[in-house]
Amino acid sequence: MHDVGHFALEAKASSIDPMQAEISGIALALAPNDACYIPLAHKQSGDGAGLFAAGLAPDQIKASDALEVLRPLLEAQGILKIGFNIKFNAVMFAQHGVTIRNHDDAQLMSYALDAGRNSHGLDALAERWLGHAIISHGEVTGSGKGKLTFDQVAIDRATHTRPRMPM
C-alpha cells in the first residue's frame, strides 16, 4: 500500500449508528481484483439471528489485533484512503482509537460535482462510472422482518462477489 500510495477502505458495521457499532469486518482494495475482506466479529447463527446467535463464527481475527496491524496504514498521512461515506468509517475507527488520515469520499465528491442531477448512492455511482452492478447491501442483509445486521451475515455470504461485466 505504501508503494501504490492509496487504497480503498470500507468497514462493515453491526449497527447504522457509528457511535454504537462494532466493526464486523474491514474490506481493503488496491486495484480491481486485488482486494480482501477481513472478518472480525461475524456471529454464527444458532436457531436464528440476533438473540439466538451462537457466538462468534470461527477463524476470525480479533478486532484489536487487526486494528493494531492496520493502524500505521490507516493513520499514514502519505497514503490516501478512498471510501464511500467515509465519515461513518472514521467515527467507527475513532471509537477504537484509530484516526483515519488523508481520505477522499466518493459520495461527497459526487454530490459536490453533481448535486441535484443524479443519485449519489454507491449502487448508482458504481453503475454510472464503472459500468458495474454491485451486490447491494440489501441483497446481502435481506429486508423486512428477516433483515440482518452485517455481523449476522455469514462470512461466505459477506465475501461473495458478482462477476464484473466487460465495459
PyMOL CGO cylinders between C-alpha atoms (Angstrom):
from pymol import cmd
from pymol.cgo import CYLINDER

trace = [
    CYLINDER, 0.00, 0.00, 0.00, 2.94, 2.30, 0.61, 0.3, 1, 1, 1, 1, 1, 1,
    CYLINDER, 2.94, 2.30, 0.61, 4.16, 1.69, -2.96, 0.3, 1, 1, 1, 1, 1, 1,
    CYLINDER, 4.16, 1.69, -2.96, 0.76, 2.38, -4.53, 0.3, 1, 1, 1, 1, 1, 1,
    CYLINDER, 0.76, 2.38, -4.53, 0.03, 5.42, -2.34, 0.3, 1, 1, 1, 1, 1, 1,
    CYLINDER, 0.03, 5.42, -2.34, -3.68, 4.73, -1.96, 0.3, 1, 1, 1, 1, 1, 1,
    CYLINDER, -3.68, 4.73, -1.96, -6.23, 2.05, -1.17, 0.3, 1, 1, 1, 1, 1, 1,
    CYLINDER, -6.23, 2.05, -1.17, -9.98, 1.70, -0.90, 0.3, 1, 1, 1, 1, 1, 1,
    CYLINDER, -9.98, 1.70, -0.90, -11.42, 1.14, 2.55, 0.3, 1, 1, 1, 1, 1, 1,
    CYLINDER, -11.42, 1.14, 2.55, -14.79, 0.02, 3.88, 0.3, 1, 1, 1, 1, 1, 1,
    CYLINDER, -14.79, 0.02, 3.88, -15.58, -1.08, 7.41, 0.3, 1, 1, 1, 1, 1, 1,
    CYLINDER, -15.58, -1.08, 7.41, -18.74, -3.13, 7.80, 0.3, 1, 1, 1, 1, 1, 1,
    CYLINDER, -18.74, -3.13, 7.80, -20.74, -2.42, 10.94, 0.3, 1, 1, 1, 1, 1, 1,
    CYLINDER, -20.74, -2.42, 10.94, -23.11, -4.13, 13.34, 0.3, 1, 1, 1, 1, 1, 1,
    CYLINDER, -23.11, -4.13, 13.34, -25.33, -1.02, 13.50, 0.3, 1, 1, 1, 1, 1, 1,
    CYLINDER, -25.33, -1.02, 13.50, -26.32, 2.04, 11.49, 0.3, 1, 1, 1, 1, 1, 1,
    CYLINDER, -26.32, 2.04, 11.49, -25.10, 4.20, 14.40, 0.3, 1, 1, 1, 1, 1, 1,
    CYLINDER, -25.10, 4.20, 14.40, -21.30, 4.53, 14.14, 0.3, 1, 1, 1, 1, 1, 1,
    CYLINDER, -21.30, 4.53, 14.14, -21.07, 5.56, 17.81, 0.3, 1, 1, 1, 1, 1, 1,
    CYLINDER, -21.07, 5.56, 17.81, -22.53, 2.23, 18.91, 0.3, 1, 1, 1, 1, 1, 1,
    CYLINDER, -22.53, 2.23, 18.91, -21.46, -0.06, 16.06, 0.3, 1, 1, 1, 1, 1, 1,
    CYLINDER, -21.46, -0.06, 16.06, -18.83, -2.73, 16.34, 0.3, 1, 1, 1, 1, 1, 1,
    CYLINDER, -18.83, -2.73, 16.34, -16.63, -3.33, 13.31, 0.3, 1, 1, 1, 1, 1, 1,
    CYLINDER, -16.63, -3.33, 13.31, -17.80, -6.63, 11.77, 0.3, 1, 1, 1, 1, 1, 1,
    CYLINDER, -17.80, -6.63, 11.77, -15.12, -6.64, 9.11, 0.3, 1, 1, 1, 1, 1, 1,
    CYLINDER, -15.12, -6.64, 9.11, -12.82, -4.48, 7.02, 0.3, 1, 1, 1, 1, 1, 1,
    CYLINDER, -12.82, -4.48, 7.02, -12.59, -4.51, 3.23, 0.3, 1, 1, 1, 1, 1, 1,
    CYLINDER, -12.59, -4.51, 3.23, -9.41, -3.23, 1.54, 0.3, 1, 1, 1, 1, 1, 1,
    CYLINDER, -9.41, -3.23, 1.54, -8.64, -2.92, -2.17, 0.3, 1, 1, 1, 1, 1, 1,
    CYLINDER, -8.64, -2.92, -2.17, -5.57, -1.81, -4.08, 0.3, 1, 1, 1, 1, 1, 1,
    CYLINDER, -5.57, -1.81, -4.08, -6.92, -2.31, -7.59, 0.3, 1, 1, 1, 1, 1, 1,
    CYLINDER, -6.92, -2.31, -7.59, -9.61, -4.32, -9.43, 0.3, 1, 1, 1, 1, 1, 1,
    CYLINDER, -9.61, -4.32, -9.43, -9.34, -7.98, -8.42, 0.3, 1, 1, 1, 1, 1, 1,
    CYLINDER, -9.34, -7.98, -8.42, -6.74, -7.08, -5.78, 0.3, 1, 1, 1, 1, 1, 1,
    CYLINDER, -6.74, -7.08, -5.78, -8.84, -6.89, -2.63, 0.3, 1, 1, 1, 1, 1, 1,
    CYLINDER, -8.84, -6.89, -2.63, -9.59, -8.66, 0.62, 0.3, 1, 1, 1, 1, 1, 1,
    CYLINDER, -9.59, -8.66, 0.62, -12.15, -8.79, 3.40, 0.3, 1, 1, 1, 1, 1, 1,
    CYLINDER, -12.15, -8.79, 3.40, -11.00, -9.26, 7.00, 0.3, 1, 1, 1, 1, 1, 1,
    CYLINDER, -11.00, -9.26, 7.00, -13.81, -10.74, 9.12, 0.3, 1, 1, 1, 1, 1, 1,
    CYLINDER, -13.81, -10.74, 9.12, -13.62, -9.56, 12.73, 0.3, 1, 1, 1, 1, 1, 1,
    CYLINDER, -13.62, -9.56, 12.73, -16.93, -10.08, 14.51, 0.3, 1, 1, 1, 1, 1, 1,
    CYLINDER, -16.93, -10.08, 14.51, -19.36, -12.15, 12.43, 0.3, 1, 1, 1, 1, 1, 1,
    CYLINDER, -19.36, -12.15, 12.43, -21.68, -14.26, 14.54, 0.3, 1, 1, 1, 1, 1, 1,
    CYLINDER, -21.68, -14.26, 14.54, -22.62, -17.88, 13.96, 0.3, 1, 1, 1, 1, 1, 1,
    CYLINDER, -22.62, -17.88, 13.96, -26.28, -18.47, 13.54, 0.3, 1, 1, 1, 1, 1, 1,
    CYLINDER, -26.28, -18.47, 13.54, -27.92, -20.70, 16.11, 0.3, 1, 1, 1, 1, 1, 1,
    CYLINDER, -27.92, -20.70, 16.11, -31.65, -21.26, 15.82, 0.3, 1, 1, 1, 1, 1, 1,
    CYLINDER, -31.65, -21.26, 15.82, -31.89, -17.80, 14.29, 0.3, 1, 1, 1, 1, 1, 1,
    CYLINDER, -31.89, -17.80, 14.29, -30.12, -14.49, 14.30, 0.3, 1, 1, 1, 1, 1, 1,
    CYLINDER, -30.12, -14.49, 14.30, -29.78, -11.85, 16.96, 0.3, 1, 1, 1, 1, 1, 1,
    CYLINDER, -29.78, -11.85, 16.96, -30.98, -13.17, 20.31, 0.3, 1, 1, 1, 1, 1, 1,
    CYLINDER, -30.98, -13.17, 20.31, -30.38, -16.79, 19.31, 0.3, 1, 1, 1, 1, 1, 1,
    CYLINDER, -30.38, -16.79, 19.31, -26.95, -16.36, 17.73, 0.3, 1, 1, 1, 1, 1, 1,
    CYLINDER, -26.95, -16.36, 17.73, -24.43, -18.99, 18.82, 0.3, 1, 1, 1, 1, 1, 1,
    CYLINDER, -24.43, -18.99, 18.82, -21.40, -16.72, 19.42, 0.3, 1, 1, 1, 1, 1, 1,
    CYLINDER, -21.40, -16.72, 19.42, -18.66, -15.61, 17.04, 0.3, 1, 1, 1, 1, 1, 1,
    CYLINDER, -18.66, -15.61, 17.04, -18.01, -17.53, 13.86, 0.3, 1, 1, 1, 1, 1, 1,
    CYLINDER, -18.01, -17.53, 13.86, -14.66, -19.39, 13.87, 0.3, 1, 1, 1, 1, 1, 1,
    CYLINDER, -14.66, -19.39, 13.87, -11.41, -18.34, 12.20, 0.3, 1, 1, 1, 1, 1, 1,
    CYLINDER, -11.41, -18.34, 12.20, -11.76, -14.59, 12.60, 0.3, 1, 1, 1, 1, 1, 1,
    CYLINDER, -11.76, -14.59, 12.60, -9.10, -12.13, 13.61, 0.3, 1, 1, 1, 1, 1, 1,
    CYLINDER, -9.10, -12.13, 13.61, -9.56, -10.35, 16.93, 0.3, 1, 1, 1, 1, 1, 1,
    CYLINDER, -9.56, -10.35, 16.93, -10.59, -6.75, 16.11, 0.3, 1, 1, 1, 1, 1, 1,
    CYLINDER, -10.59, -6.75, 16.11, -8.00, -5.18, 18.43, 0.3, 1, 1, 1, 1, 1, 1,
    CYLINDER, -8.00, -5.18, 18.43, -5.20, -7.24, 16.80, 0.3, 1, 1, 1, 1, 1, 1,
    CYLINDER, -5.20, -7.24, 16.80, -6.31, -6.32, 13.27, 0.3, 1, 1, 1, 1, 1, 1,
    CYLINDER, -6.31, -6.32, 13.27, -6.58, -2.63, 14.15, 0.3, 1, 1, 1, 1, 1, 1,
    CYLINDER, -6.58, -2.63, 14.15, -3.10, -2.57, 15.66, 0.3, 1, 1, 1, 1, 1, 1,
    CYLINDER, -3.10, -2.57, 15.66, -1.65, -4.06, 12.46, 0.3, 1, 1, 1, 1, 1, 1,
    CYLINDER, -1.65, -4.06, 12.46, -3.68, -1.70, 10.24, 0.3, 1, 1, 1, 1, 1, 1,
    CYLINDER, -3.68, -1.70, 10.24, -3.17, 1.42, 12.38, 0.3, 1, 1, 1, 1, 1, 1,
    CYLINDER, -3.17, 1.42, 12.38, 0.05, 2.57, 10.62, 0.3, 1, 1, 1, 1, 1, 1,
    CYLINDER, 0.05, 2.57, 10.62, -1.69, 2.37, 7.22, 0.3, 1, 1, 1, 1, 1, 1,
    CYLINDER, -1.69, 2.37, 7.22, -4.93, 3.98, 8.37, 0.3, 1, 1, 1, 1, 1, 1,
    CYLINDER, -4.93, 3.98, 8.37, -3.12, 6.83, 10.11, 0.3, 1, 1, 1, 1, 1, 1,
    CYLINDER, -3.12, 6.83, 10.11, -0.42, 7.36, 7.45, 0.3, 1, 1, 1, 1, 1, 1,
    CYLINDER, -0.42, 7.36, 7.45, -0.50, 10.88, 6.01, 0.3, 1, 1, 1, 1, 1, 1,
    CYLINDER, -0.50, 10.88, 6.01, 1.18, 9.75, 2.79, 0.3, 1, 1, 1, 1, 1, 1,
    CYLINDER, 1.18, 9.75, 2.79, -1.38, 7.10, 1.86, 0.3, 1, 1, 1, 1, 1, 1,
    CYLINDER, -1.38, 7.10, 1.86, -4.76, 8.19, 0.50, 0.3, 1, 1, 1, 1, 1, 1,
    CYLINDER, -4.76, 8.19, 0.50, -7.71, 6.23, 1.88, 0.3, 1, 1, 1, 1, 1, 1,
    CYLINDER, -7.71, 6.23, 1.88, -10.64, 6.17, -0.56, 0.3, 1, 1, 1, 1, 1, 1,
    CYLINDER, -10.64, 6.17, -0.56, -14.11, 5.31, 0.66, 0.3, 1, 1, 1, 1, 1, 1,
    CYLINDER, -14.11, 5.31, 0.66, -17.81, 5.86, 0.37, 0.3, 1, 1, 1, 1, 1, 1,
    CYLINDER, -17.81, 5.86, 0.37, -19.45, 7.74, 3.25, 0.3, 1, 1, 1, 1, 1, 1,
    CYLINDER, -19.45, 7.74, 3.25, -16.05, 7.53, 4.91, 0.3, 1, 1, 1, 1, 1, 1,
    CYLINDER, -16.05, 7.53, 4.91, -17.17, 9.75, 7.79, 0.3, 1, 1, 1, 1, 1, 1,
    CYLINDER, -17.17, 9.75, 7.79, -19.12, 6.74, 9.12, 0.3, 1, 1, 1, 1, 1, 1,
    CYLINDER, -19.12, 6.74, 9.12, -15.97, 4.61, 8.95, 0.3, 1, 1, 1, 1, 1, 1,
    CYLINDER, -15.97, 4.61, 8.95, -13.86, 7.37, 10.53, 0.3, 1, 1, 1, 1, 1, 1,
    CYLINDER, -13.86, 7.37, 10.53, -16.24, 7.62, 13.51, 0.3, 1, 1, 1, 1, 1, 1,
    CYLINDER, -16.24, 7.62, 13.51, -16.23, 3.84, 13.98, 0.3, 1, 1, 1, 1, 1, 1,
    CYLINDER, -16.23, 3.84, 13.98, -12.44, 3.63, 13.83, 0.3, 1, 1, 1, 1, 1, 1,
    CYLINDER, -12.44, 3.63, 13.83, -12.14, 6.60, 16.22, 0.3, 1, 1, 1, 1, 1, 1,
    CYLINDER, -12.14, 6.60, 16.22, -14.22, 4.62, 18.74, 0.3, 1, 1, 1, 1, 1, 1,
    CYLINDER, -14.22, 4.62, 18.74, -11.29, 2.15, 18.67, 0.3, 1, 1, 1, 1, 1, 1,
    CYLINDER, -11.29, 2.15, 18.67, -8.61, 4.82, 18.97, 0.3, 1, 1, 1, 1, 1, 1,
    CYLINDER, -8.61, 4.82, 18.97, -7.66, 4.90, 15.27, 0.3, 1, 1, 1, 1, 1, 1,
    CYLINDER, -7.66, 4.90, 15.27, -7.68, 8.19, 13.34, 0.3, 1, 1, 1, 1, 1, 1,
    CYLINDER, -7.68, 8.19, 13.34, -8.08, 7.86, 9.58, 0.3, 1, 1, 1, 1, 1, 1,
    CYLINDER, -8.08, 7.86, 9.58, -5.85, 10.48, 7.98, 0.3, 1, 1, 1, 1, 1, 1,
    CYLINDER, -5.85, 10.48, 7.98, -5.81, 11.69, 4.37, 0.3, 1, 1, 1, 1, 1, 1,
    CYLINDER, -5.81, 11.69, 4.37, -9.03, 10.39, 2.88, 0.3, 1, 1, 1, 1, 1, 1,
    CYLINDER, -9.03, 10.39, 2.88, -11.36, 11.02, -0.04, 0.3, 1, 1, 1, 1, 1, 1,
    CYLINDER, -11.36, 11.02, -0.04, -15.08, 10.25, -0.07, 0.3, 1, 1, 1, 1, 1, 1,
    CYLINDER, -15.08, 10.25, -0.07, -16.67, 9.23, -3.39, 0.3, 1, 1, 1, 1, 1, 1,
    CYLINDER, -16.67, 9.23, -3.39, -20.14, 10.12, -2.12, 0.3, 1, 1, 1, 1, 1, 1,
    CYLINDER, -20.14, 10.12, -2.12, -19.12, 13.67, -1.17, 0.3, 1, 1, 1, 1, 1, 1,
    CYLINDER, -19.12, 13.67, -1.17, -17.26, 14.13, -4.46, 0.3, 1, 1, 1, 1, 1, 1,
    CYLINDER, -17.26, 14.13, -4.46, -20.32, 13.00, -6.39, 0.3, 1, 1, 1, 1, 1, 1,
    CYLINDER, -20.32, 13.00, -6.39, -22.55, 15.41, -4.52, 0.3, 1, 1, 1, 1, 1, 1,
    CYLINDER, -22.55, 15.41, -4.52, -20.10, 18.32, -4.91, 0.3, 1, 1, 1, 1, 1, 1,
    CYLINDER, -20.10, 18.32, -4.91, -19.76, 17.73, -8.67, 0.3, 1, 1, 1, 1, 1, 1,
    CYLINDER, -19.76, 17.73, -8.67, -23.37, 16.87, -9.48, 0.3, 1, 1, 1, 1, 1, 1,
    CYLINDER, -23.37, 16.87, -9.48, -25.53, 17.92, -6.51, 0.3, 1, 1, 1, 1, 1, 1,
    CYLINDER, -25.53, 17.92, -6.51, -29.05, 17.68, -7.85, 0.3, 1, 1, 1, 1, 1, 1,
    CYLINDER, -29.05, 17.68, -7.85, -28.91, 15.67, -11.03, 0.3, 1, 1, 1, 1, 1, 1,
    CYLINDER, -28.91, 15.67, -11.03, -28.35, 12.05, -10.09, 0.3, 1, 1, 1, 1, 1, 1,
    CYLINDER, -28.35, 12.05, -10.09, -28.37, 9.63, -7.19, 0.3, 1, 1, 1, 1, 1, 1,
    CYLINDER, -28.37, 9.63, -7.19, -25.25, 9.62, -5.04, 0.3, 1, 1, 1, 1, 1, 1,
    CYLINDER, -25.25, 9.62, -5.04, -25.75, 6.09, -3.70, 0.3, 1, 1, 1, 1, 1, 1,
    CYLINDER, -25.75, 6.09, -3.70, -22.99, 3.52, -4.10, 0.3, 1, 1, 1, 1, 1, 1,
    CYLINDER, -22.99, 3.52, -4.10, -25.09, 1.32, -6.42, 0.3, 1, 1, 1, 1, 1, 1,
    CYLINDER, -25.09, 1.32, -6.42, -25.81, 4.21, -8.80, 0.3, 1, 1, 1, 1, 1, 1,
    CYLINDER, -25.81, 4.21, -8.80, -22.22, 5.54, -8.80, 0.3, 1, 1, 1, 1, 1, 1,
    CYLINDER, -22.22, 5.54, -8.80, -20.73, 2.10, -9.50, 0.3, 1, 1, 1, 1, 1, 1,
    CYLINDER, -20.73, 2.10, -9.50, -23.12, 1.59, -12.40, 0.3, 1, 1, 1, 1, 1, 1,
    CYLINDER, -23.12, 1.59, -12.40, -22.66, 5.11, -13.84, 0.3, 1, 1, 1, 1, 1, 1,
    CYLINDER, -22.66, 5.11, -13.84, -18.88, 5.47, -13.52, 0.3, 1, 1, 1, 1, 1, 1,
    CYLINDER, -18.88, 5.47, -13.52, -17.61, 1.88, -13.57, 0.3, 1, 1, 1, 1, 1, 1,
    CYLINDER, -17.61, 1.88, -13.57, -20.31, 0.08, -15.55, 0.3, 1, 1, 1, 1, 1, 1,
    CYLINDER, -20.31, 0.08, -15.55, -20.56, -2.39, -12.67, 0.3, 1, 1, 1, 1, 1, 1,
    CYLINDER, -20.56, -2.39, -12.67, -23.72, -3.62, -10.95, 0.3, 1, 1, 1, 1, 1, 1,
    CYLINDER, -23.72, -3.62, -10.95, -22.73, -4.25, -7.36, 0.3, 1, 1, 1, 1, 1, 1,
    CYLINDER, -22.73, -4.25, -7.36, -24.34, -6.64, -4.92, 0.3, 1, 1, 1, 1, 1, 1,
    CYLINDER, -24.34, -6.64, -4.92, -26.40, -4.23, -2.85, 0.3, 1, 1, 1, 1, 1, 1,
    CYLINDER, -26.40, -4.23, -2.85, -26.28, -4.11, 0.93, 0.3, 1, 1, 1, 1, 1, 1,
    CYLINDER, -26.28, -4.11, 0.93, -29.93, -5.22, 0.95, 0.3, 1, 1, 1, 1, 1, 1,
    CYLINDER, -29.93, -5.22, 0.95, -29.16, -8.28, -1.18, 0.3, 1, 1, 1, 1, 1, 1,
    CYLINDER, -29.16, -8.28, -1.18, -26.65, -9.38, 1.46, 0.3, 1, 1, 1, 1, 1, 1,
    CYLINDER, -26.65, -9.38, 1.46, -28.55, -8.44, 4.62, 0.3, 1, 1, 1, 1, 1, 1,
    CYLINDER, -28.55, -8.44, 4.62, -32.13, -9.02, 3.47, 0.3, 1, 1, 1, 1, 1, 1,
    CYLINDER, -32.13, -9.02, 3.47, -35.11, -6.83, 4.23, 0.3, 1, 1, 1, 1, 1, 1,
    CYLINDER, -35.11, -6.83, 4.23, -38.18, -6.55, 6.42, 0.3, 1, 1, 1, 1, 1, 1,
    CYLINDER, -38.18, -6.55, 6.42, -38.51, -8.87, 9.42, 0.3, 1, 1, 1, 1, 1, 1,
    CYLINDER, -38.51, -8.87, 9.42, -35.69, -11.07, 8.13, 0.3, 1, 1, 1, 1, 1, 1,
    CYLINDER, -35.69, -11.07, 8.13, -33.17, -8.22, 7.77, 0.3, 1, 1, 1, 1, 1, 1,
    CYLINDER, -33.17, -8.22, 7.77, -29.81, -8.92, 9.42, 0.3, 1, 1, 1, 1, 1, 1,
    CYLINDER, -29.81, -8.92, 9.42, -27.14, -6.60, 10.72, 0.3, 1, 1, 1, 1, 1, 1,
    CYLINDER, -27.14, -6.60, 10.72, -23.84, -7.16, 8.91, 0.3, 1, 1, 1, 1, 1, 1,
    CYLINDER, -23.84, -7.16, 8.91, -22.31, -9.04, 11.85, 0.3, 1, 1, 1, 1, 1, 1,
    CYLINDER, -22.31, -9.04, 11.85, -25.12, -11.62, 11.49, 0.3, 1, 1, 1, 1, 1, 1,
    CYLINDER, -25.12, -11.62, 11.49, -24.33, -12.26, 7.82, 0.3, 1, 1, 1, 1, 1, 1,
    CYLINDER, -24.33, -12.26, 7.82, -22.37, -15.48, 7.22, 0.3, 1, 1, 1, 1, 1, 1,
    CYLINDER, -22.37, -15.48, 7.22, -18.78, -14.75, 6.18, 0.3, 1, 1, 1, 1, 1, 1,
    CYLINDER, -18.78, -14.75, 6.18, -19.07, -16.65, 2.87, 0.3, 1, 1, 1, 1, 1, 1,
    CYLINDER, -19.07, -16.65, 2.87, -22.13, -14.55, 2.01, 0.3, 1, 1, 1, 1, 1, 1,
    CYLINDER, -22.13, -14.55, 2.01, -20.40, -11.32, 3.10, 0.3, 1, 1, 1, 1, 1, 1,
    CYLINDER, -20.40, -11.32, 3.10, -17.47, -12.06, 0.78, 0.3, 1, 1, 1, 1, 1, 1,
    CYLINDER, -17.47, -12.06, 0.78, -19.47, -13.27, -2.23, 0.3, 1, 1, 1, 1, 1, 1,
    CYLINDER, -19.47, -13.27, -2.23, -18.72, -11.33, -5.41, 0.3, 1, 1, 1, 1, 1, 1,
    CYLINDER, -18.72, -11.33, -5.41, -20.58, -10.91, -8.65, 0.3, 1, 1, 1, 1, 1, 1,
    CYLINDER, -20.58, -10.91, -8.65, -18.51, -11.32, -11.84, 0.3, 1, 1, 1, 1, 1, 1,
    CYLINDER, -18.51, -11.32, -11.84, -17.69, -7.98, -13.41, 0.3, 1, 1, 1, 1, 1, 1,
    CYLINDER, -17.69, -7.98, -13.41, -19.25, -7.33, -16.79, 0.3, 1, 1, 1, 1, 1, 1,
    CYLINDER, -19.25, -7.33, -16.79, -16.90, -6.11, -19.54, 0.3, 1, 1, 1, 1, 1, 1,
    CYLINDER, -16.90, -6.11, -19.54, -17.38, -2.43, -20.40, 0.3, 1, 1, 1, 1, 1, 1,
]
cmd.load_cgo(trace, "trace")
